[in-house]
Amino acid sequence: MADNLKLGSGSFTYEVTPEWENLPDGYSWTDAAGVAVDSQDRVYIFNRGEHPIIILDSDGKFLSSWGEDIFTKAHGITIGPDDMLYCTDEGDHTVRKCTPEGEILLTIGTPGRPSKPYGGDPFNRCTDVAIDPMNGDLYVSDGYVNARVHKYSPNGDLLFSWGTPGTDPGEFNLVHNIATDKDGFVYVADRENHRIQVFDRMGKFQTQWNNMHRPCAIYISDEQVVYVGELGAGMPVNQATPNIGPRIAVMNSKGELLERIGSSGYGFDIGQFAAPHSICLDSNKDMYIGEVAWTNCKNMGYPADGVRSFQKLTLAN
């Protein structure tokens, strides 16, 4: 593969795999808001098109789709160790636990009924779910019109919540995505405060990672490598500013930068990103990136029809 199709360096060198997916005629996604991979390396794209859940095999072959009469605005998707899906619907203010075939097993939140803005109660435009590896408890980031993390039991009982609006440790300014590591620590993408905050399982602040621009997506591998999607510019005035993304930051569990993937700035050429919104890895450590490119273009005043909103990066041998 040509050198100009490679991103990163060393152990984090990836080859861009353009047009990897093979969708049926008439299928597409507008924004690929969330992406997750199950134990069989099946890829689930949680998107804002006509078919909210699209499932592909590891070769990009279409397997099935569902969710057409369930979801209103896709945001985050998380797959548990039992391959159950946790789908966070920002527009409906709910989290739904579903089987891979689309059967709803649990709904947290009241569909269509947001809580009081910044009142602290769940949910108002919730964004993502993380799972405690020890006991299956759920952490829900909430979100666009709240500034909280809520902890639930596996059967959906609210245990406690933490966070208030602000910039101090333990405060949030757009709680965008959330993840847990193998030791049960909770990592929160505090997007508009330009940081990742780390908490213990009781919601006690541990540390924060800075020197990133609008961290949006967060994924933690089995090896405790942390992948962060930096969304990049939020306004047309700094759209062309170098070195702020959009890109993928690769970090260790201490918050030390290992690599940055993508240095060509905003765009849709091969090797560029527009709005990395969700990241996951498969068993081969290949990377899948969902982007809210359509929304980003609209916000920036650019034409959005037909823009790319999903990418696969293959780990180079």
N, C-alpha and C positions, 0 to 999 in steps of 0.2 A: 504494500500500500504506500502511496506517495507520502513523503515527509510532511507535506502541508496538510495532511489529514490526521496528523498525530497531535495529541494534546498532552500536557504534563511532562514529567520526566522520571527517570529512575523506576522505582517500584510502582509509580503511579502514572505510567505512560499508557495512554488510551488511543485506540484507533477509532475514528468516527465511522459509524455504520449508517450511511444515509439511506432513507426510505426502507428501513428494516421491516416495517410492518406490512402485512399483506391483508388489506381489508376488503370485504365484499363491496360490490358496486352500491353506491349510495350511502356508504358508511363513512363517517369522519368524526373528528372531535374538534370543537371550537377551541376551548381551553382544556388542556390536559392537566387539571388541577392537582390530581393525586395519582401516584403510581406505587404499586406494591407487588411483591413476588412471593408465591407460596412455596411449600416444601417440594413441589414438583417442578419448580422454575416456571410455572405459569404466571404470566404478567397480566395484572389487572389495572386498566387505565380508568380512573374515575374522572369523568369529563363532563363538560357543559354542552355537549351536543345532544342529538336526538336519542342516543343510546348511552345512558350514563355510565354503565359498567360494560367495558369491552375487554374480553379475555383472549389473550394470544398465547401460543406455546413458545418454547424457547427459540424457535426458528422464525418467529413472527407470523405464524399461520393463525388465522382467525379460528377460534373455538366456539365462542358463544357471546351473547350480550343479554343484559337485563337491566331493570331499574327504570324503565320508561314511565311508569305510573307511580313511582315512589319518590324520587329525588327532585328537588327544585333548583338547587345551586350547589354543585359538587365542590368540596374543598379538600378534606384530608381522608386518606384511607390507610388503615393499619391492618396487618394480618397477624393473628395470634399464632402460638405454637401448634394449635390444633387446626390451623388453616381457616378459622372463622374470621370474617371480615368485620371491621368496625369502620363504618362510613359516616363521616361528619358532614352534615348538610348545613352549610352556612345560611342558605336562604330559608330553611325550615326550622332552624334553631334546634336541631336534634342530632343525636348519635344513634345509629341503628347497627345492631349486631346481626349479621346475615351469614347464611351458609354460602359456600362458593356457587351454589346454584341459584341463589337469590331469595331463599326463604328467610323472612324476618323472624329472629328469635327474641329480640329485645329492643325496645325503643326507650331511650333516655331523653327526657325533655318532652314538651308538649308541642306537637306539630303546629306551626303557624302562630305560636304565641310566644314572642320574645319577652324576656324579663325586663325590668326597668333599666334604662341605660345607666351603666356604671353603678348599679345598685348592689352588685356582688352576688346576687342570686343567679343560678343557671337558667337558661343560656340566652345570650344575645349575640348572634352571629358567631357561634362557636366554630373552631377551626381544625382541631386535630385530636387524636387519642394516642396515648402511650400505655403500655402494659407493664405492670410490675412483674419482673421475671420470677420472683419468689412465690407469690400467692395469687397472681392474676388480677389484682386490683387495677382499676382504670384511672388514668389521669386525663382530664379533658382541658384543653386550652380554650379560653373563652375571653376574649376573642377580639372582634372588631369594635363592639360597643359594650365591652366589659373589660375588666383588667384583672382576671382571676384564673387560677388553676383549681379545678374541682377534682377531688379524689372520690371514687366510687368503689364499692365492692363489686366482685364479678357479676352479681345478680342485679346490679343497678341501684343499690342503696347509696345515697350520698353520705360519705363519711365526714369530710370537712373540706374547706376551701381556704385558699390564701391568695394574697395580692391585692393591691390598690393602685389607682392611677398615679403615675409619677416617674421620677428618674432615680430615686435612691435604690439601694439593694432591696430586693423583695417587692419593688414596685414595677409596674409594667406600662408600656406604651405600645399597644397592639401585640397581644400574645398570639403569635402566628402559628408556630408548630411546636411539637413537643416529642421527646424521646427519652427512653431509659437505657441505662447500660446494664451490664451483667450483674453489677453489685447493687442495683436498685436506685442509683442516683438519677435524678430527674433533670433533664436539660431542656430549657425553654428558650425558644427563639423570640427574644424581645425586640421585635423588628425595628420599630421606629426609635428605640433607644440605642440601636446599633450595637447590640451585644447579645451574647448567650449567657443566661443565668443558670447556675447549677444549685439544686436543692437536694436535701436528703428526702427519704420517703415520708417524713412527717412535715415537709414543707419548710424546713429550716434552711435558710440561705447558707451556701457553702463558699461559692466564689463566682466570679463573672469573667467572661472572656470578651475583650474589646478588640479594637483594630479590625473591624469588619464593617461592611456597608449594607445595612438593611438585611440582616440574616433572615431568610425566609424558609427554606427547607432545611431539615436536619435528619440525618440518618446515622445510626451507630452500628458498626459491623460487629461480628462475633469476636473479632480481634481488638475491639475497643478503639477502632479508628472512626473518627467523627467526620462526616461529610456535611458541609454547610453550603447551601445555595445562597449566594449573595445577590440580592435582587438588582442592585445597581441603582441608577438615578431614579428619583421619584418625581422630577419636574423637568420640563423641556430645557430649563435654564442650565442644568448640569448634565444634560444627556450626553454631551461629548467629552465630559471630564475623564481623563485617563485614570486607570488604576483604582476604580471603585466598583468594578463589575459592569455587567453581570458575569458571574464566574462561580466556580465551585472551589471552596477552601477545604483542604484535607488537613485534619489536625489529630494530634494524639489526645489521650484522655486527660492530659495536663493543660490542654489548650494551646500547645505549641504548634506552630504552623509547620506542616510537612511539605505541602505543595499547594499551588494554586493552578487550577485547570481552567484554561480560557483566559487569554490576555489580549484578545483582538477587539474588545469593546462590543458595544451593542450592535446587533445585526442578525441577519439570516443567512449569511454565507456559511459554508461548511466550516465547522470549528468555532462558530460564534454562538452566543446565547442572547435571548431577548428577555426572558423573565423566569429563571429557574425557581419553581414553586414546590417541587417534590422530587425526592431522590430515593432510590433503593438499589441494592446490589443483588445479583443472583448467586448461585453456588459457585460459579466460575469467577466471581468478583467483577463481572461485567456490570456496567452502570446504566440505569434507566433514569431519564430526567423528564419530568412533566413540566411544561411551561404554560403560564397564563399569557401567552403572546398576544392573543386577540384583544384581551382587556388592556394590556400594556399599550398596544398600538392605539387603541381608542383613547386612552388617557393622554397619550402624547400627541394626538391629533394626526396620526398617520393612517393610511389605508390599511384595513385589517383583513380583508378577504383573502383567504387562501394561505395565510401565514403558517409556518411550521410551529407546532406546539408540543412536539415529543421527539426525544432523541435517545438513541442507544449508543453508548461508548463501550467498545470491546477492549478488555485489558490486553495490552500487547505482550507477546511472549518474548 
